[in-house]
Amino acid sequence: MRTAIDLARKAERRPGLAPIGCVIVAGGAILAEGSNEVALRNDPTAHAEIVAIRRAAASGATTELRGATLYSTLQPCGMCTMAAIWARVGRIVYGAERHQVHEMYFDARHLDTIDFIGDAFRDDLPVVPGVLGEQCAELYLKPGDVVPEAEQGNI
């Protein structure tokens, strides 16, 4: 998770990137890393988790990341959770949880990572929330912060 936090901090300083970091690890080795590149690529699917999944799959010439652990600084959204499910990721670990950050980071229906996994019938995909959660939450706007509507991502 510390590597994902470092990625998020570096991304925060680069134009076109957002402070979300993701690392995919298997067998004690980092397979891939990613930051949120939505603005950089003009691609609404270029979330940190999906960027990392794409890189990990490409580096291994595979579509399955069985046994790999996905570490993300922020609770994965529904799209990223489903991508992890389809990539057959073995475990999801995340830092900041929904209640620790501004609501704009998530959809209004409050669907949780666990909800998506349950709906996909993946009872074999463990999720570990809150790892270095306070450190990760420091990267993001807090609940109650005033953010102009035009600057909010999920409206």
CYANA upper distance limits for C-alpha pairs under 8 A (distance plus 0.5 A):
  1 MET  CA      5 ILE  CA      6.75
  1 MET  CA     23 VAL  CA      8.11
  1 MET  CA     71 TYR  CA      6.40
  1 MET  CA     72 SER  CA      7.57
  1 MET  CA     73 THR  CA      7.58
  1 MET  CA     94 TYR  CA      8.30
  1 MET  CA     95 GLY  CA      8.07
  1 MET  CA    131 VAL  CA      7.82
  1 MET  CA    132 LEU  CA      7.78
  2 ARG  CA      6 ASP  CA      6.73
  3 THR  CA      7 LEU  CA      6.73
  3 THR  CA     23 VAL  CA      7.65
  4 ALA  CA      8 ALA  CA      6.72
  4 ALA  CA     20 ILE  CA      8.31
  4 ALA  CA     21 GLY  CA      5.04
  4 ALA  CA     22 CYS  CA      5.56
  4 ALA  CA     23 VAL  CA      6.17
  4 ALA  CA     33 GLU  CA      8.26
  4 ALA  CA     71 TYR  CA      7.36
  4 ALA  CA     72 SER  CA      6.85
  4 ALA  CA     73 THR  CA      6.66
  5 ILE  CA      9 ARG  CA      6.74
  5 ILE  CA     20 ILE  CA      8.27
  5 ILE  CA     21 GLY  CA      6.53
  5 ILE  CA     73 THR  CA      6.68
  5 ILE  CA    135 GLN  CA      8.46
  5 ILE  CA    136 CYS  CA      7.06
  6 ASP  CA     10 LYS  CA      6.74
  6 ASP  CA     21 GLY  CA      8.06
  7 LEU  CA     11 ALA  CA      6.56
  7 LEU  CA     19 PRO  CA      8.20
  7 LEU  CA     20 ILE  CA      7.96
  7 LEU  CA     21 GLY  CA      5.60
  7 LEU  CA     22 CYS  CA      8.02
  7 LEU  CA     34 GLY  CA      8.06
  7 LEU  CA     35 SER  CA      7.11
  8 ALA  CA     12 GLU  CA      6.66
  8 ALA  CA     18 ALA  CA      7.77
  8 ALA  CA     19 PRO  CA      4.68
  8 ALA  CA     20 ILE  CA      5.17
  8 ALA  CA     21 GLY  CA      4.89
  8 ALA  CA     35 SER  CA      6.93
  8 ALA  CA     73 THR  CA      8.05
  8 ALA  CA    139 LEU  CA      8.13
  9 ARG  CA     13 ARG  CA      7.48
  9 ARG  CA     19 PRO  CA      6.46
  9 ARG  CA    139 LEU  CA      7.96
 10 LYS  CA     14 ARG  CA      7.36
 10 LYS  CA     19 PRO  CA      8.08
 11 ALA  CA     15 PRO  CA      8.46
 11 ALA  CA     17 LEU  CA      5.77
 11 ALA  CA     18 ALA  CA      6.24
 11 ALA  CA     19 PRO  CA      5.79
 11 ALA  CA     20 ILE  CA      7.94
 11 ALA  CA     21 GLY  CA      8.39
 11 ALA  CA     35 SER  CA      6.93
 11 ALA  CA     36 ASN  CA      8.27
 12 GLU  CA     17 LEU  CA      6.92
 12 GLU  CA     18 ALA  CA      5.99
 12 GLU  CA     19 PRO  CA      5.15
 13 ARG  CA     17 LEU  CA      8.41
 15 PRO  CA     40 LEU  CA      7.88
 16 GLY  CA     37 GLU  CA      6.90
 16 GLY  CA     38 VAL  CA      7.80
 16 GLY  CA     39 ALA  CA      5.29
 16 GLY  CA     40 LEU  CA      4.56
 16 GLY  CA     41 ARG  CA      8.32
 17 LEU  CA     35 SER  CA      7.31
 17 LEU  CA     36 ASN  CA      6.09
 17 LEU  CA     37 GLU  CA      5.45
 17 LEU  CA     38 VAL  CA      7.56
 17 LEU  CA     39 ALA  CA      6.98
 17 LEU  CA     40 LEU  CA      6.61
 18 ALA  CA     35 SER  CA      7.39
 18 ALA  CA     36 ASN  CA      5.61
 18 ALA  CA     37 GLU  CA      7.24
 18 ALA  CA     38 VAL  CA      8.45
 19 PRO  CA     35 SER  CA      7.51
 19 PRO  CA     36 ASN  CA      7.33
 19 PRO  CA    139 LEU  CA      7.07
 19 PRO  CA    140 TYR  CA      8.10
 20 ILE  CA     35 SER  CA      5.99
 20 ILE  CA     36 ASN  CA      6.08
 20 ILE  CA     48 ALA  CA      6.62
 20 ILE  CA     72 SER  CA      7.86
 20 ILE  CA     73 THR  CA      6.44
 20 ILE  CA     74 LEU  CA      7.18
 21 GLY  CA     33 GLU  CA      8.06
 21 GLY  CA     34 GLY  CA      6.44
 21 GLY  CA     35 SER  CA      5.20
 21 GLY  CA     36 ASN  CA      7.48
 21 GLY  CA     48 ALA  CA      6.29
 21 GLY  CA     49 GLU  CA      8.23
 21 GLY  CA     72 SER  CA      6.29
 21 GLY  CA     73 THR  CA      6.07
 21 GLY  CA     74 LEU  CA      8.43
 22 CYS  CA     33 GLU  CA      6.15
 22 CYS  CA     34 GLY  CA      5.66
 22 CYS  CA     35 SER  CA      6.78
 22 CYS  CA     48 ALA  CA      6.03
 22 CYS  CA     49 GLU  CA      6.02
 22 CYS  CA     52 ALA  CA      6.92
 22 CYS  CA     70 LEU  CA      7.49
 22 CYS  CA     71 TYR  CA      5.94
 22 CYS  CA     72 SER  CA      4.88
 22 CYS  CA     73 THR  CA      7.08
 23 VAL  CA     30 ILE  CA      7.39
 23 VAL  CA     31 LEU  CA      8.19
 23 VAL  CA     32 ALA  CA      6.42
 23 VAL  CA     33 GLU  CA      4.96
 23 VAL  CA     34 GLY  CA      7.01
 23 VAL  CA     49 GLU  CA      8.33
 23 VAL  CA     52 ALA  CA      7.07
 23 VAL  CA     70 LEU  CA      6.45
 23 VAL  CA     71 TYR  CA      5.66
 23 VAL  CA     72 SER  CA      7.15
 24 ILE  CA     30 ILE  CA      6.38
 24 ILE  CA     31 LEU  CA      6.05
 24 ILE  CA     32 ALA  CA      5.87
 24 ILE  CA     33 GLU  CA      6.87
 24 ILE  CA     52 ALA  CA      7.21
 24 ILE  CA     53 ILE  CA      7.91
 24 ILE  CA     56 ALA  CA      7.71
 24 ILE  CA     68 ALA  CA      6.98
 24 ILE  CA     69 THR  CA      6.09
 24 ILE  CA     70 LEU  CA      5.03
 24 ILE  CA     71 TYR  CA      6.68
 25 VAL  CA     29 ALA  CA      5.96
 25 VAL  CA     30 ILE  CA      4.91
 25 VAL  CA     31 LEU  CA      5.94
 25 VAL  CA     32 ALA  CA      7.84
 25 VAL  CA     68 ALA  CA      5.97
 25 VAL  CA     69 THR  CA      5.74
 25 VAL  CA     70 LEU  CA      7.08
 25 VAL  CA     71 TYR  CA      8.43
 26 ALA  CA     30 ILE  CA      7.04
 26 ALA  CA     31 LEU  CA      7.13
 26 ALA  CA     67 GLY  CA      6.88
 26 ALA  CA     68 ALA  CA      4.96
 26 ALA  CA     69 THR  CA      6.87
 27 GLY  CA     68 ALA  CA      8.16
 31 LEU  CA     55 ARG  CA      8.46
 31 LEU  CA     56 ALA  CA      5.88
 31 LEU  CA     59 SER  CA      8.05
 32 ALA  CA     52 ALA  CA      5.89
 32 ALA  CA     53 ILE  CA      7.83
 32 ALA  CA     55 ARG  CA      6.22
 32 ALA  CA     56 ALA  CA      5.42
 33 GLU  CA     51 VAL  CA      8.10
 33 GLU  CA     52 ALA  CA      5.39
 33 GLU  CA     55 ARG  CA      7.95
 33 GLU  CA     56 ALA  CA      8.48
 34 GLY  CA     48 ALA  CA      5.30
 34 GLY  CA     49 GLU  CA      7.02
 34 GLY  CA     50 ILE  CA      8.30
 34 GLY  CA     51 VAL  CA      5.72
 34 GLY  CA     52 ALA  CA      4.97
 35 SER  CA     47 HIS  CA      7.43
 35 SER  CA     48 ALA  CA      4.66
 35 SER  CA     49 GLU  CA      8.07
 35 SER  CA     51 VAL  CA      7.51
 35 SER  CA     52 ALA  CA      8.22
 36 ASN  CA     46 ALA  CA      6.63
 36 ASN  CA     47 HIS  CA      4.99
 36 ASN  CA     48 ALA  CA      4.62
 36 ASN  CA     49 GLU  CA      8.32
 36 ASN  CA     51 VAL  CA      7.99
 37 GLU  CA     41 ARG  CA      6.47
 37 GLU  CA     43 ASP  CA      8.10
 37 GLU  CA     46 ALA  CA      5.74
 37 GLU  CA     47 HIS  CA      6.70
 37 GLU  CA     48 ALA  CA      7.39
 37 GLU  CA     51 VAL  CA      8.24
 38 VAL  CA     42 ASN  CA      6.07
 38 VAL  CA     43 ASP  CA      5.46
 38 VAL  CA     44 PRO  CA      5.74
 38 VAL  CA     45 THR  CA      7.23
 38 VAL  CA     46 ALA  CA      5.31
 38 VAL  CA     47 HIS  CA      6.77
 39 ALA  CA     43 ASP  CA      7.36
 39 ALA  CA     44 PRO  CA      8.35
 41 ARG  CA     46 ALA  CA      7.80
 45 THR  CA     50 ILE  CA      7.60
 46 ALA  CA     50 ILE  CA      6.55
 46 ALA  CA     51 VAL  CA      6.21
 47 HIS  CA     51 VAL  CA      6.61
 47 HIS  CA     80 CYS  CA      7.85
 48 ALA  CA     52 ALA  CA      6.66
 48 ALA  CA     72 SER  CA      8.37
 49 GLU  CA     53 ILE  CA      6.57
 49 GLU  CA     70 LEU  CA      8.22
 49 GLU  CA     72 SER  CA      7.47
 49 GLU  CA     76 PRO  CA      8.02
 49 GLU  CA     80 CYS  CA      6.48
 50 ILE  CA     54 ARG  CA      6.51
 50 ILE  CA     80 CYS  CA      6.61
 50 ILE  CA     83 ALA  CA      7.29
 51 VAL  CA     55 ARG  CA      6.78
 52 ALA  CA     56 ALA  CA      6.53
 53 ILE  CA     57 ALA  CA      6.51
 53 ILE  CA     83 ALA  CA      8.38
 53 ILE  CA     84 ALA  CA      7.96
 53 ILE  CA     87 ALA  CA      7.97
 54 ARG  CA     58 ALA  CA      6.56
 55 ARG  CA     59 SER  CA      6.51
 56 ALA  CA     60 GLY  CA      6.81
 56 ALA  CA     65 LEU  CA      8.23
 57 ALA  CA     61 ALA  CA      6.20
 57 ALA  CA     62 THR  CA      5.51
 57 ALA  CA     63 THR  CA      5.92
 57 ALA  CA     64 GLU  CA      7.46
 57 ALA  CA     65 LEU  CA      7.54
 58 ALA  CA     62 THR  CA      7.07
 63 THR  CA     87 ALA  CA      6.35
 64 GLU  CA     86 TRP  CA      8.33
 64 GLU  CA     87 ALA  CA      5.30
 64 GLU  CA     88 ARG  CA      5.84
 64 GLU  CA     89 VAL  CA      7.72
 65 LEU  CA     87 ALA  CA      6.18
 65 LEU  CA     88 ARG  CA      5.91
 65 LEU  CA     89 VAL  CA      5.50
 65 LEU  CA     90 GLY  CA      7.68
 66 ARG  CA     87 ALA  CA      8.22
 66 ARG  CA     88 ARG  CA      5.80
 66 ARG  CA     89 VAL  CA      5.74
 66 ARG  CA     90 GLY  CA      5.84
 67 GLY  CA     89 VAL  CA      6.93
 67 GLY  CA     90 GLY  CA      5.02
 67 GLY  CA     91 ARG  CA      7.96
 68 ALA  CA     89 VAL  CA      5.96
 68 ALA  CA     90 GLY  CA      5.61
 68 ALA  CA     91 ARG  CA      7.14
 69 THR  CA     89 VAL  CA      6.87
 69 THR  CA     90 GLY  CA      6.23
 69 THR  CA     91 ARG  CA      5.19
 69 THR  CA     92 ILE  CA      6.31
 69 THR  CA     93 VAL  CA      7.64
 70 LEU  CA     89 VAL  CA      7.51
 70 LEU  CA     90 GLY  CA      8.48
 70 LEU  CA     91 ARG  CA      6.75
 70 LEU  CA     92 ILE  CA      5.40
 70 LEU  CA     93 VAL  CA      6.54
 71 TYR  CA     92 ILE  CA      6.71
 71 TYR  CA     93 VAL  CA      5.29
 71 TYR  CA     94 TYR  CA      6.07
 72 SER  CA     76 PRO  CA      7.62
 72 SER  CA     92 ILE  CA      8.42
 72 SER  CA     93 VAL  CA      6.91
 72 SER  CA     94 TYR  CA      5.18
 72 SER  CA     95 GLY  CA      6.94
 73 THR  CA     94 TYR  CA      6.04
 73 THR  CA     95 GLY  CA      5.20
 73 THR  CA     96 ALA  CA      6.53
 73 THR  CA    133 GLY  CA      8.37
 73 THR  CA    136 CYS  CA      5.95
 73 THR  CA    137 ALA  CA      8.50
 74 LEU  CA     94 TYR  CA      6.29
 74 LEU  CA     95 GLY  CA      5.92
 74 LEU  CA     96 ALA  CA      5.22
 74 LEU  CA     97 GLU  CA      6.92
 74 LEU  CA    136 CYS  CA      7.46
 74 LEU  CA    137 ALA  CA      8.19
 75 GLN  CA     94 TYR  CA      5.95
 75 GLN  CA     95 GLY  CA      7.12
 75 GLN  CA     96 ALA  CA      6.54
 75 GLN  CA     97 GLU  CA      5.92
 75 GLN  CA     98 ARG  CA      7.14
 75 GLN  CA    113 THR  CA      7.78
 75 GLN  CA    129 PRO  CA      8.03
 76 PRO  CA     80 CYS  CA      6.10
 76 PRO  CA     81 THR  CA      6.28
 76 PRO  CA     94 TYR  CA      7.99
 76 PRO  CA    113 THR  CA      7.01
 77 CYS  CA     81 THR  CA      6.58
 77 CYS  CA    106 PHE  CA      7.09
 77 CYS  CA    112 ASP  CA      8.26
 77 CYS  CA    113 THR  CA      7.33
 78 GLY  CA     82 MET  CA      6.58
 78 GLY  CA    111 LEU  CA      8.05
 78 GLY  CA    112 ASP  CA      8.01
 78 GLY  CA    113 THR  CA      7.02
 78 GLY  CA    116 PHE  CA      7.08
 79 MET  CA     83 ALA  CA      6.71
 80 CYS  CA     84 ALA  CA      6.70
 81 THR  CA     85 ILE  CA      6.76
 81 THR  CA    113 THR  CA      6.73
 81 THR  CA    116 PHE  CA      7.37
 81 THR  CA    117 ILE  CA      7.90
 82 MET  CA     86 TRP  CA      6.64
 82 MET  CA    116 PHE  CA      7.43
 82 MET  CA    117 ILE  CA      8.09
 83 ALA  CA     87 ALA  CA      6.54
 84 ALA  CA     88 ARG  CA      6.67
 84 ALA  CA     89 VAL  CA      5.87
 85 ILE  CA     89 VAL  CA      6.70
 85 ILE  CA    117 ILE  CA      7.79
 85 ILE  CA    120 ALA  CA      8.27
 85 ILE  CA    122 ARG  CA      8.10
 89 VAL  CA    125 LEU  CA      8.11
 90 GLY  CA    124 ASP  CA      8.38
 90 GLY  CA    125 LEU  CA      6.36
 90 GLY  CA    126 PRO  CA      7.89
 91 ARG  CA    125 LEU  CA      6.01
 91 ARG  CA    126 PRO  CA      5.63
 91 ARG  CA    127 VAL  CA      6.52
 91 ARG  CA    128 VAL  CA      8.40
 92 ILE  CA    125 LEU  CA      7.95
 92 ILE  CA    126 PRO  CA      6.93
 92 ILE  CA    127 VAL  CA      5.30
 92 ILE  CA    128 VAL  CA      6.77
 93 VAL  CA    127 VAL  CA      6.28
 93 VAL  CA    128 VAL  CA      5.13
 93 VAL  CA    129 PRO  CA      6.40
 93 VAL  CA    130 GLY  CA      8.48
 93 VAL  CA    131 VAL  CA      7.55
 94 TYR  CA    127 VAL  CA      8.48
 94 TYR  CA    128 VAL  CA      6.94
 94 TYR  CA    129 PRO  CA      5.61
 94 TYR  CA    130 GLY  CA      6.52
 94 TYR  CA    131 VAL  CA      6.48
 94 TYR  CA    133 GLY  CA      8.22
 95 GLY  CA    129 PRO  CA      6.64
 95 GLY  CA    130 GLY  CA      4.99
 95 GLY  CA    131 VAL  CA      5.10
 95 GLY  CA    132 LEU  CA      5.94
 95 GLY  CA    133 GLY  CA      4.65
 95 GLY  CA    134 GLU  CA      8.10
 95 GLY  CA    135 GLN  CA      8.35
 95 GLY  CA    136 CYS  CA      6.00
 95 GLY  CA    137 ALA  CA      7.90
 96 ALA  CA    100 GLN  CA      6.76
 96 ALA  CA    101 VAL  CA      7.79
 96 ALA  CA    129 PRO  CA      8.26
 96 ALA  CA    130 GLY  CA      6.34
 96 ALA  CA    131 VAL  CA      8.18
 96 ALA  CA    132 LEU  CA      8.12
 96 ALA  CA    133 GLY  CA      4.95
 96 ALA  CA    134 GLU  CA      7.19
 96 ALA  CA    135 GLN  CA      8.36
 96 ALA  CA    136 CYS  CA      5.66
 96 ALA  CA    137 ALA  CA      5.33
 97 GLU  CA    101 VAL  CA      7.55
 97 GLU  CA    129 PRO  CA      7.51
 97 GLU  CA    130 GLY  CA      6.75
 97 GLU  CA    133 GLY  CA      7.46
 97 GLU  CA    137 ALA  CA      8.15
 98 ARG  CA    102 HIS  CA      8.33
 98 ARG  CA    103 GLU  CA      7.91
 98 ARG  CA    106 PHE  CA      7.93
 99 HIS  CA    143 PRO  CA      7.86
100 GLN  CA    137 ALA  CA      6.62
100 GLN  CA    142 LYS  CA      6.97
100 GLN  CA    143 PRO  CA      7.11
101 VAL  CA    105 TYR  CA      7.92
101 VAL  CA    137 ALA  CA      6.87
101 VAL  CA    140 TYR  CA      6.69
101 VAL  CA    141 LEU  CA      6.27
101 VAL  CA    142 LYS  CA      4.95
101 VAL  CA    143 PRO  CA      5.65
102 HIS  CA    140 TYR  CA      7.99
102 HIS  CA    141 LEU  CA      5.89
102 HIS  CA    142 LYS  CA      5.26
102 HIS  CA    143 PRO  CA      4.66
102 HIS  CA    144 GLY  CA      7.17
102 HIS  CA    145 ASP  CA      7.36
103 GLU  CA    107 ASP  CA      8.26
103 GLU  CA    108 ALA  CA      8.28
103 GLU  CA    143 PRO  CA      7.09
104 MET  CA    152 GLN  CA      6.12
104 MET  CA    153 GLY  CA      6.30
104 MET  CA    154 ASN  CA      5.70
104 MET  CA    155 ILE  CA      7.54
105 TYR  CA    153 GLY  CA      7.11
105 TYR  CA    154 ASN  CA      6.83
106 PHE  CA    110 HIS  CA      7.64
106 PHE  CA    154 ASN  CA      6.82
107 ASP  CA    111 LEU  CA      7.94
107 ASP  CA    154 ASN  CA      6.50
107 ASP  CA    155 ILE  CA      8.36
108 ALA  CA    154 ASN  CA      8.44
111 LEU  CA    115 ASP  CA      6.68
111 LEU  CA    116 PHE  CA      8.01
112 ASP  CA    116 PHE  CA      7.23
113 THR  CA    117 ILE  CA      6.96
114 ILE  CA    118 GLY  CA      6.57
114 ILE  CA    127 VAL  CA      7.92
115 ASP  CA    119 ASP  CA      6.60
116 PHE  CA    120 ALA  CA      6.72
117 ILE  CA    121 PHE  CA      6.86
117 ILE  CA    122 ARG  CA      5.97
117 ILE  CA    123 ASP  CA      7.77
117 ILE  CA    125 LEU  CA      7.89
118 GLY  CA    122 ARG  CA      6.50
118 GLY  CA    123 ASP  CA      7.16
129 PRO  CA    133 GLY  CA      8.42
130 GLY  CA    134 GLU  CA      8.41
132 LEU  CA    136 CYS  CA      6.71
133 GLY  CA    137 ALA  CA      6.43
134 GLU  CA    138 GLU  CA      6.87
135 GLN  CA    139 LEU  CA      7.85
136 CYS  CA    140 TYR  CA      8.16
137 ALA  CA    141 LEU  CA      8.45
137 ALA  CA    142 LYS  CA      8.24
141 LEU  CA    145 ASP  CA      6.89
147 VAL  CA    151 GLU  CA      7.12
147 VAL  CA    152 GLN  CA      7.24
148 PRO  CA    152 GLN  CA      7.27
149 GLU  CA    155 ILE  CA      8.09
